Amino acid sequence: MGRMLDDSTPHATHGNGANQAGSFFISMKPPRSFREQLSLMESRGLAVENELSALRRLAESNYYRLRGYWLTFEENGRFTPGTTFDDIWETYQFDGELRDWVWRVISPIEIKARTLFAYHMAMECGAVAHEDNRYFKNTMAHAKSMESLTREKSRALRDGVPCVVHNIDKYGDLPIWAAVEIMSMGTVSQLYGNLDAAKSNVAKLVANGFGVKPFILRSWLRHLTYIRNICGHHSRLYNRVVTVRPNLLRADARYDGEKEFPTLLVLKRMYEKSWPAKWGCLTGQIVEVVRAHPSVSLKPMGFPEDWETVIRCEMPVEQR
């Protein structure tokens, strides 16, 4: 991707255009119509075979949403020769189907993590132990998690969520088994990752439920929360630099990297332990998605040539 000309300095501007660092921003460029956007793309070497279709697709998506999908077709600010608008749209469509698949595959993991965290927290430490910072390593991080829970609790009360209204009316508080139903996956992941092993066995017990060690599960939940949020916000997953990378098992270490393929390995390992019979069907679905878009390259996502074999085969699950 060529360097953008817009100044990205994160300072507030004043009325005269000066920012807090003492420099000046350039004038905001004027908006472009869909037709002007398409003309700009054509001027940079893009071939447009069906103008009406391209204009409709720009109106359905957004120039800057599509912008991320032509990074692999661009060099020095111009499209590589032969690149068509349909090439970009095909990549965009593939990414949407990939995100839908990833979202569906993560959902059972999220529910199981909530369930095991609530169960073992309650059984080991008590019904409202999640509110007690003594069970957590970092009290400031715990306080932030509780702030998030308080916001979710207020929203749930406002929306009349039955389990929340019932518990607040009857007990004045939410037991952990009710609280996890309104926690975000991020909050559950943060609380789990902050557990103090010296104060309880909760981290180990939850990890046992997934067949891995606590430090591996902490990494995986954090990573999947990040990926889930990308999918939930309809952001681009294809050819993205993954900033929250998972710790891979030794058997998978050769596939480590900052792209998306490690996510599939994390999902595979979690399903091998929890729902092994379902993984074959799920891998079949992702293979179908890939085959439905044969023109889309998997290399920008870090997929090896034998990726189908890698995600299908039954390699022994090791722990680091």
C-alpha positions in Angstrom: 0.0 0.0 0.0 1.4 3.4 -1.0 1.8 5.9 1.8 -1.3 8.1 2.2 -0.8 11.8 1.8 -3.2 12.7 4.6 -1.6 13.8 7.8 -2.3 11.1 10.5 -0.8 12.9 13.5 -3.2 12.2 16.4 -3.6 15.7 17.7 -6.6 17.9 17.9 -6.8 20.8 15.5 -7.5 24.4 16.3 -9.6 26.8 14.3 -6.5 28.0 12.3 -5.6 24.4 11.3 -2.6 24.1 13.6 -2.4 21.0 15.7 -1.0 20.7 19.2 2.4 19.7 18.0 2.7 23.1 16.3 2.6 21.9 12.7 -0.3 22.3 10.2 -2.6 19.8 8.5 -3.2 20.0 4.8 -6.7 20.9 3.6 -9.3 18.1 3.6 -9.7 16.7 0.1 -13.2 17.1 -1.3 -15.6 14.2 -1.5 -15.8 12.2 -4.7 -19.0 10.8 -6.2 -19.1 7.0 -6.9 -18.4 7.7 -10.6 -15.4 9.9 -9.6 -14.1 7.1 -7.3 -14.3 4.7 -10.2 -12.6 7.1 -12.5 -9.7 7.5 -10.0 -9.3 3.7 -9.9 -9.2 3.5 -13.7 -6.6 6.3 -13.8 -4.4 4.1 -11.7 -4.6 1.2 -14.1 -7.7 -0.7 -13.0 -9.7 -2.4 -15.8 -13.5 -2.0 -15.4 -15.4 -4.4 -17.6 -18.9 -3.4 -16.4 -19.2 0.2 -15.2 -22.8 -0.1 -14.0 -22.0 -3.1 -11.9 -18.8 -1.5 -10.5 -20.8 1.7 -9.5 -23.4 -0.4 -7.8 -20.8 -2.3 -5.8 -19.1 0.9 -4.7 -22.5 2.1 -3.5 -23.1 -1.1 -1.6 -19.7 -1.3 0.1 -17.5 1.8 0.4 -14.4 2.9 -1.5 -12.3 2.7 1.6 -13.6 -0.7 2.6 -12.7 -2.0 -0.8 -9.3 -0.1 -0.6 -7.9 -2.8 1.7 -8.7 -5.6 -0.8 -6.6 -4.3 -3.6 -3.4 -4.1 -1.6 -2.3 -7.3 -3.2 -3.0 -5.9 -6.7 -1.1 -2.7 -6.2 2.5 -1.6 -6.7 3.8 1.9 -6.3 0.3 3.4 -6.2 -0.9 1.7 -9.4 -2.7 -1.5 -10.1 -0.7 -4.3 -11.5 -1.4 -4.8 -15.2 -4.5 -6.8 -15.9 -6.2 -6.2 -12.6 -9.9 -5.8 -12.9 -12.6 -4.5 -10.6 -14.0 -8.0 -10.5 -10.7 -9.3 -9.1 -11.1 -6.9 -6.2 -14.8 -7.8 -5.7 -14.1 -11.5 -5.7 -11.5 -11.1 -2.9 -14.0 -9.0 -1.0 -16.7 -11.7 -1.4 -14.3 -14.4 -0.3 -13.3 -12.4 2.8 -17.0 -12.0 3.8 -17.6 -15.8 3.6 -14.4 -16.5 5.5 -15.4 -14.1 8.3 -18.8 -15.8 8.5 -17.2 -19.2 8.8 -14.7 -18.0 11.5 -17.5 -16.3 13.5 -19.6 -19.5 13.5 -16.6 -21.7 14.5 -15.6 -19.4 17.4 -19.2 -19.2 18.9 -19.2 -22.7 20.6 -15.7 -21.9 22.0 -16.9 -18.7 23.5 -19.9 -20.3 25.1 -17.8 -23.1 26.5 -15.2 -20.7 27.9 -18.0 -18.7 29.6 -19.5 -21.9 31.0 -16.3 -23.4 32.4 -15.1 -20.1 33.8 -18.4 -19.5 35.6 -18.7 -23.1 36.9 -15.2 -23.4 38.3 -15.1 -19.9 39.6 -18.3 -20.5 41.5 -17.4 -24.0 42.8 -13.9 -23.0 43.8 -14.3 -19.5 45.1 -18.0 -18.6 45.5 -21.0 -17.1 43.6 -19.6 -13.6 43.3 -15.9 -14.3 43.5 -15.4 -12.7 40.1 -15.9 -9.3 41.9 -13.2 -10.0 44.5 -9.8 -8.8 43.3 -8.0 -11.1 45.7 -8.4 -13.9 43.1 -6.7 -11.8 40.4 -3.1 -10.9 39.8 -3.6 -7.3 38.6 -6.1 -5.2 40.6 -6.2 -2.4 38.1 -7.0 -4.8 35.3 -9.6 -6.4 37.4 -11.2 -3.0 38.1 -11.4 -2.3 34.4 -13.1 -5.7 33.9 -15.6 -4.8 36.6 -16.3 -1.4 34.9 -17.1 -3.3 31.7 -19.4 -5.6 33.6 -21.1 -2.7 35.3 -21.9 -1.1 32.0 -23.2 -4.4 30.6 -25.3 -4.9 33.7 -26.9 -1.4 33.4 -27.6 -2.1 29.7 -29.2 -5.5 30.5 -31.4 -3.9 33.2 -32.5 -1.2 30.8 -33.3 -3.9 28.2 -35.1 -6.0 30.8 -32.9 -9.1 30.4 -34.8 -11.7 32.5 -31.9 -13.4 34.3 -30.4 -10.0 35.2 -33.6 -8.5 36.4 -34.5 -11.6 38.4 -31.1 -11.8 40.2 -30.8 -8.0 40.9 -34.4 -7.9 42.2 -33.9 -11.0 44.4 -30.2 -10.8 45.5 -29.1 -7.3 44.6 -26.2 -8.7 42.6 -25.4 -11.1 39.8 -23.8 -14.5 40.5 -21.0 -15.5 38.1 -23.2 -18.0 36.3 -25.6 -15.1 35.3 -22.9 -12.5 34.9 -21.1 -14.4 32.2 -24.2 -14.3 30.1 -23.9 -10.5 29.7 -20.0 -10.3 29.7 -18.3 -9.7 26.4 -15.9 -12.4 25.3 -13.2 -9.8 25.9 -14.2 -9.4 29.6 -14.3 -13.2 30.1 -10.8 -13.5 28.4 -9.4 -10.7 30.5 -10.7 -12.1 33.8 -9.4 -15.6 32.9 -6.0 -14.2 31.9 -5.8 -12.3 35.1 -6.5 -15.2 37.5 -3.9 -15.7 40.2 -2.9 -19.4 40.2 -1.7 -19.0 43.8 -5.2 -18.2 45.0 -7.3 -20.8 43.2 -7.2 -23.7 40.7 -9.7 -22.0 38.4 -7.3 -21.3 35.6 -6.0 -24.8 35.5 -9.5 -26.4 35.7 -10.8 -24.3 32.8 -7.7 -25.1 30.7 -8.2 -28.8 31.5 -11.6 -28.5 29.9 -9.9 -27.5 26.6 -7.1 -30.0 26.9 -4.3 -27.4 27.2 -2.2 -25.6 29.8 -3.4 -22.3 31.2 -0.9 -20.1 29.4 -1.9 -21.6 26.1 -5.6 -21.1 26.8 -5.0 -17.5 27.9 -3.2 -16.8 24.6 -5.9 -18.6 22.5 -8.8 -16.8 24.2 -7.1 -13.4 23.8 -6.4 -14.1 20.1 -9.9 -15.4 19.3 -11.4 -12.4 21.0 -9.4 -10.2 18.7 -10.4 -12.2 15.6 -14.0 -12.4 16.7 -14.1 -8.6 17.0 -12.8 -8.2 13.5 -15.5 -10.5 12.2 -18.2 -8.9 14.4 -17.4 -5.5 13.0 -17.3 -6.7 9.4 -13.7 -5.6 9.1 -11.2 -7.1 6.7 -9.6 -10.4 7.7 -8.0 -11.1 4.4 -4.3 -10.1 4.1 -4.4 -8.5 7.6 -1.4 -8.2 9.9 -2.6 -10.0 13.1 -1.4 -7.9 16.0 -2.7 -10.3 18.7 -0.9 -13.6 17.8 -1.6 -16.9 19.5 1.0 -19.2 21.1 1.0 -22.3 18.9 1.6 -25.9 20.0 5.0 -27.3 19.2 3.4 -29.5 16.4 2.2 -26.3 14.7 5.1 -24.0 15.4 6.4 -24.0 11.8 3.2 -22.2 10.7 3.6 -19.4 13.2 3.3 -15.9 11.7 1.4 -12.6 11.7 -1.2 -13.7 9.2 -4.5 -15.7 9.5 -3.5 -19.3 9.0 -2.5 -19.8 12.7 -6.1 -18.9 13.6 -7.3 -22.0 11.8 -4.8 -24.1 13.7 -6.0 -22.8 17.0 -9.6 -23.5 16.1 -8.6 -27.0 14.9 -6.8 -27.8 18.2 -9.7 -26.6 20.3 -12.2 -28.6 18.3 -10.0 -31.7 18.5 -10.5 -31.8 22.2 -14.0 -30.5 22.5 -16.0 -31.4 19.4 -13.7 -33.7 17.2 -16.6 -35.1 15.2 -17.6 -31.6 14.1 -14.2 -30.5 12.7 -14.4 -32.7 9.6 -17.6 -30.9 8.5 -16.2 -27.5 9.3 -13.0 -28.1 7.4 -15.2 -29.2 4.5 -17.1 -25.9 4.6 -13.9 -23.8 4.5 -12.5 -25.8 1.7 -15.8 -25.1 -0.2 -15.4 -21.4 0.4 -11.9 -21.4 -1.0 -12.9 -23.5 -4.0 -15.7 -21.2 -4.8 -13.2 -18.3 -5.3 -10.3 -20.0 -7.2 -8.9 -16.6 -8.3 -8.3 -15.5 -4.8 -4.7 -16.1 -3.6 -4.3 -17.6 -0.1 -0.6 -16.6 0.2 -1.4 -13.2 1.7 -3.1 -15.0 4.6 -0.1 -17.2 5.3 -1.7 -20.4 4.0 0.9 -23.1 3.1 0.5 -25.0 -0.2 -0.7 -28.1 1.7 -3.1 -26.2 4.0 -6.0 -28.6 3.4 -3.9 -31.5 4.6 -2.6 -29.5 7.6 -6.0 -28.6 8.9 -7.5 -32.1 8.2 -4.8 -34.4 9.4 -4.8 -35.8 12.9 -1.5 -34.7 14.4 -0.8 -35.5 18.1 -1.8 -32.6 20.3 1.3 -31.4 22.2 1.7 -28.8 24.8 4.6 -26.5 25.1 
